[in-house]
Amino acid sequence: MKHVNVVIGRVNKGEYVYSVVMEAPEVPFGLNGTGRTVEEAKADFLESYEEMKEIMSLEGHEYEELVFCYHYDIPSFLEYYAYALSLASLERISGINQRQLSHYINGTSKPRKNTVERFRKNLRAFAEDLKSVDLIWR
């Protein structure tokens, strides 16, 4: 299995239209997907992956299974994980106020590079903390 990077991002500023693009020059084909939501775009992307596997098989080409490592821009991340992470909780995790996060989601503002780095650093620290948690029943 080959691990490849996939970038998820907003296509049209101000609209909820997302793209998912594989960035793997070592793979002999390209994959992408689009949708009105991140979930739709990912589903479209995975459908194109299944179609490509079928095409490669029909043409008799060798095919190595791919494992996707997703990379989100901040608006796409916020939209996709809204079911689990509120803006209030993300404010506490990231140190970025809810109003600013809302601007990123709506496309009225774009985060600076240092803001993205701070968000990434704080989110990963939170994830590391969660990985150390174990629950027991008593």
SEBALUM-124348 format. One line per 10 residues: number of its first residue (from 1); for each residue x, y negated, z negated of N, C-alpha, C, CB. Coordinates in steps of 0.05 Angstrom, whole numbers. Atoms other than C-alpha are relative to their C-alpha. Glycine has a CB too. Layout:
! SEBALUM-124348
NUM = X:Y:Z:X:Y:Z:X:Y:Z:X:Y:Z ~ ...
***
This chain:
! SEBALUM-124348
1 = 17:24:0:0:0:0:18:-25:0:-19:0:-24 ~ -15:25:-3:24:-69:18:-16:-22:-13:6:-7:30 ~ 12:23:12:9:-130:-25:3:-24:17:12:-5:-29 ~ -1:24:-17:-8:-192:15:-15:-23:-13:-12:6:28 ~ 13:24:11:-27:-263:-3:-23:-9:17:20:-23:-2 ~ 24:10:-12:-95:-290:12:-7:-27:-13:-24:21:-2 ~ 6:27:10:-113:-364:5:-29:-6:3:17:-21:14 ~ 28:8:-1:-183:-386:-13:-2:-30:-5:-16:15:-22 ~ 2:29:2:-200:-459:-2:-24:-11:13:25:-13:12 ~ 22:14:-12:-252:-509:16:8:-10:28:-9:-25:-18
11 = -6:7:-28:-256:-523:91:-9:-29:5:-14:19:19 ~ 11:27:-6:-301:-585:95:-4:-15:-26:-27:3:14 ~ 2:17:24:-293:-640:44:-29:-8:-5:18:-25:3 ~ 26:9:7:-357:-654:7:-22:21:5:-7:-24:14 ~ 19:-21:-5:-392:-591:32:10:26:-13:-3:4:31 ~ -7:-26:12:-394:-522:1:5:20:22:-22:9:-20 ~ -8:-18:-21:-359:-487:58:29:9:-6:-3:-12:28 ~ -26:-10:9:-300:-442:41:11:19:21:-3:15:-26 ~ -13:-19:-17:-249:-402:79:19:18:-16:17:-15:22 ~ -18:-19:12:-208:-341:61:19:9:23:-15:25:-13
21 = -19:-5:-21:-144:-332:101:24:17:-10:11:-26:13 ~ -23:-17:7:-91:-277:97:25:-14:10:-2:28:11 ~ -26:11:-7:-20:-305:97:21:22:-3:7:-25:-18 ~ -19:-23:0:23:-245:115:12:4:28:-15:26:-9 ~ -12:-2:-27:68:-255:176:11:28:6:22:-20:2 ~ -11:-27:-4:95:-184:166:-21:20:9:14:10:-25 ~ 22:-17:-9:26:-155:181:-6:-6:29:-26:-4:-18 ~ 3:5:-29:13:-146:256:-27:-11:9:5:25:14 ~ 25:12:-7:-56:-178:253:-8:-20:-21:-23:22:3 ~ 9:20:19:-92:-235:220:-28:6:-10:1:-28:12
31 = 27:-4:11:-154:-235:176:-9:-27:-12:-1:22:-22 ~ 11:24:12:-200:-291:155:-30:5:-5:5:-25:17 ~ 28:-1:4:-270:-303:130:-10:-28:-8:-7:21:-22 ~ 12:26:8:-317:-362:118:-27:5:-12:-2:-19:25 ~ 26:-2:12:-379:-375:78:-8:-26:-14:-1:23:-20 ~ 10:24:14:-422:-427:43:8:0:-29:-30:-2:3 ~ -10:-3:27:-396:-400:-23:26:16:1:-21:13:-19 ~ -25:-16:1:-330:-369:-44:-7:30:3:15:-5:-26 ~ 9:-28:-1:-367:-303:-54:-6:8:29:-24:4:-18 ~ 7:-6:-27:-395:-305:17:26:1:17:-19:-21:12
41 = -25:1:-16:-326:-323:46:17:25:-6:16:-25:-6 ~ -15:-25:7:-293:-265:8:-13:24:13:2:3:-30 ~ 15:-22:-12:-347:-217:32:5:1:30:-30:-2:-6 ~ -5:1:-29:-337:-240:104:29:8:6:-5:-29:10 ~ -28:-8:-3:-261:-232:96:3:30:-2:17:-15:-21 ~ -2:-29:4:-268:-161:69:-14:15:22:-12:7:-27 ~ 13:-13:-23:-316:-144:126:19:0:24:-26:-15:6 ~ -19:1:-22:-264:-167:176:23:19:-4:12:-29:4 ~ -21:-19:7:-212:-124:140:-10:28:8:7:-1:-30 ~ 11:-27:-7:-257:-62:147:-2:3:30:-28:4:-13
51 = 2:-1:-30:-269:-79:221:28:4:12:-13:-25:11 ~ -27:-2:-11:-194:-86:233:11:29:-5:19:-20:-13 ~ -8:-28:5:-181:-18:200:-12:19:21:-8:9:-29 ~ 14:-16:-20:-232:13:247:12:-3:27:-30:-6:0 ~ -12:6:-26:-202:-21:308:27:13:2:2:-30:5 ~ -27:-12:0:-132:1:289:-1:30:3:16:-8:-26 ~ 4:-29:-1:-156:72:279:-8:9:28:-21:10:-21 ~ 10:-7:-27:-193:74:346:22:-3:21:-24:-18:7 ~ -21:4:-19:-132:48:382:25:17:-6:8:-29:0 ~ -22:-19:6:-87:100:349:24:-13:-14:8:13:25
61 = -22:14:14:-44:50:310:2:10:-29:-3:-30:1 ~ -3:-6:28:-14:67:243:-10:-24:-16:30:6:-6 ~ 12:22:16:-47:28:188:8:4:-29:-30:0:3 ~ -7:0:28:-21:12:119:-22:-15:-16:28:-12:-6 ~ 20:13:17:-73:-3:65:11:-25:-12:-10:19:-22 ~ -8:26:11:-71:-75:40:-13:-4:-27:-6:-22:20 ~ 10:9:25:-79:-100:-30:1:-31:0:15:12:-25 ~ 1:29:-2:-101:-173:-33:6:-14:-26:-27:-9:11 ~ -7:17:23:-71:-224:-82:-12:-27:7:31:-2:-5 ~ 15:24:-6:-120:-282:-82:12:-25:-13:-29:2:-8
71 = -10:26:10:-95:-354:-89:-22:-21:6:27:-8:14 ~ 22:19:-3:-149:-407:-101:10:-29:-1:-21:5:-22 ~ -3:28:6:-149:-482:-94:-19:-5:-24:-6:-19:25 ~ 16:5:25:-180:-514:-156:-30:-1:6:9:-26:-13 ~ 29:0:-5:-249:-529:-125:-11:28:4:-7:-17:24 ~ 9:-27:-5:-255:-457:-101:0:17:-25:17:14:21 ~ -2:-14:26:-232:-429:-168:-24:-8:-18:26:-5:-14 ~ 21:9:18:-282:-472:-206:-27:10:9:0:-31:0 ~ 25:-9:-10:-339:-453:-160:-3:30:-4:-3:-7:30 ~ 1:-29:2:-323:-378:-160:-4:10:-28:24:12:13
81 = 1:-9:28:-314:-371:-235:-20:-15:-18:27:-1:-12 ~ 20:16:16:-372:-417:-256:-18:19:-15:-16:-17:19 ~ 18:-18:14:-412:-355:-276:12:8:-27:-4:26:17 ~ -13:-9:25:-361:-341:-332:12:-22:-16:21:21:7 ~ -14:22:13:-326:-406:-347:-14:-26:4:29:-1:10 ~ 14:26:-2:-364:-470:-362:21:-22:3:-18:-5:-25 ~ -19:23:-1:-333:-538:-349:10:-7:-27:-14:-24:13 ~ -9:6:27:-331:-548:-424:22:18:-9:-24:2:-20 ~ -22:-18:8:-290:-486:-435:25:-4:17:-9:30:3 ~ -24:5:-17:-245:-502:-376:14:-26:-8:-9:-2:29
91 = -12:25:10:-234:-572:-405:18:8:-24:-22:-20:-9 ~ -16:-8:23:-210:-539:-470:25:16:9:-16:16:-19 ~ -22:-17:-10:-166:-489:-431:21:-17:15:-11:22:17 ~ -18:14:-19:-137:-537:-379:9:-27:-10:-13:-3:26 ~ -7:28:8:-136:-604:-415:-10:-21:20:30:-2:-3 ~ 11:19:-19:-172:-635:-356:-30:-4:-6:3:11:30 ~ 28:4:9:-238:-669:-374:-20:9:20:-4:-30:-5 ~ 22:-12:-16:-304:-642:-348:-8:-18:23:-24:5:-18 ~ 8:18:-22:-320:-704:-307:20:3:23:0:-29:-11 ~ -19:-3:-21:-255:-696:-269:-3:27:14:29:-4:-11
101 = 4:-26:-12:-266:-622:-258:-25:0:18:-4:21:-23 ~ 24:3:-17:-336:-639:-232:6:-14:26:-21:-15:-16 ~ -8:14:-25:-305:-687:-182:14:19:19:18:-25:-7 ~ -14:-20:-17:-260:-631:-157:-20:19:13:21:16:-17 ~ 20:-18:-10:-319:-584:-149:-16:-13:23:-19:9:-22 ~ 17:14:-19:-360:-636:-111:16:-12:24:-15:-23:-14 ~ -16:10:-22:-302:-657:-67:3:-30:0:-11:9:26 ~ -3:29:1:-304:-730:-89:28:-8:-8:-21:-12:-18 ~ -28:5:9:-233:-724:-116:16:25:5:1:-9:-30 ~ -18:-23:-4:-174:-680:-101:22:-1:-21:13:-1:29
111 = -20:0:21:-126:-658:-156:28:-5:11:0:26:-15 ~ -28:4:-7:-54:-681:-153:16:25:-5:13:-24:-16 ~ -17:-23:3:3:-631:-150:5:6:-29:26:-3:16 ~ -7:-5:28:22:-641:-223:-25:9:-16:11:-26:-13 ~ 25:-9:12:-52:-632:-243:-4:30:5:-24:-17:9 ~ 3:-28:-7:-55:-566:-206:20:17:-17:5:5:30 ~ -20:-15:15:10:-544:-240:-8:2:-30:27:-14:2 ~ 9:0:28:-17:-563:-309:-24:19:-4:-8:-28:-10 ~ 23:-18:1:-83:-527:-295:10:29:1:-19:-6:23 ~ -10:-27:-4:-45:-465:-271:14:10:-26:19:2:24
121 = -16:-7:23:2:-465:-331:-19:6:-24:19:-23:-8 ~ 18:-3:22:-54:-473:-382:-19:24:4:-16:-25:-5 ~ 17:-23:-6:-99:-422:-348:15:26:-4:-11:-2:29 ~ -17:-25:3:-43:-370:-346:6:5:-30:26:-2:16 ~ -5:-3:29:-27:-383:-420:-25:12:-13:8:-27:-13 ~ 25:-10:11:-101:-371:-436:-3:30:8:-24:-16:11 ~ 3:-28:-9:-101:-307:-394:20:18:-15:6:2:31 ~ -19:-16:15:-38:-282:-429:-10:5:-29:28:-14:-1 ~ 12:-3:27:-72:-295:-496:-22:21:0:-10:-27:-10 ~ 22:-20:-2:-133:-255:-473:11:28:3:-18:-7:23
131 = -12:-26:-5:-88:-198:-450:10:13:-26:23:-1:20 ~ -10:-11:26:-62:-191:-522:-23:8:-19:18:-20:-13 ~ 23:-6:17:-133:-183:-550:-8:29:4:-23:-19:7 ~ 12:-26:-1:-160:-115:-568:-23:0:-20:21:22:-7 ~ 23:-1:18:-227:-100:-599:-3:28:-12:-26:-8:16 ~ 4:-26:13:-243:-46:-648:-28:1:-11:21:5:-23 ~ 26:-4:12:-307:-17:-675:4:10:-29:-18:20:16 ~ -2:-9:28:-315:-10:-750:-27:4:-12:15:-21:-17
***
